[in-house]
Amino acid sequence: MQTVEDALSHSIILKKTEPSQKEEADNLLKKQRFYTFGKAINVAKKETLIPKSLMIELSEFLPERNWLIHESLIENKDEFQSDSFFKKLSERTKDISLKAHNLQVKIELDLIEYVEKKGIDLSEVKNKMNKHYSI
């Protein structure tokens, strides 16, 4: 399953290379796999690869995602055994997951728009996305 991090990385690679640059794209993807989510956001922002409104959303999402990945379990280690801890963690995790999913869809739609501007018909892909994501 693709994550918002994967979607952003793939978008960066596809926007930085042309179809004829497969070797360069493969090399960039290998390098990019070691980027943190924050570094990928910074690359996309610096090189203006993502629309400004989406960049703002990604930047606002980063601290929430980082909290989940790096701090969620250790932040409240004294409460770790309590039911209230798991309830709060579950609610916050659900919210972060929903935001991540929505950002992933926005990145994918932005990438489709980018590819269509290059003259490639992606109507079949859009139809599958509409059906899969109910958008």
PyMOL commands that set and color helices and strands:
alter all, ss='L'
color gray80, all
select helices_A, chain A and resi 4-16+19-32+37-46+52-75+77-79+83-117+123-133
alter helices_A, ss='H'
color red, helices_A
deselect
rebuild
show_as cartoon
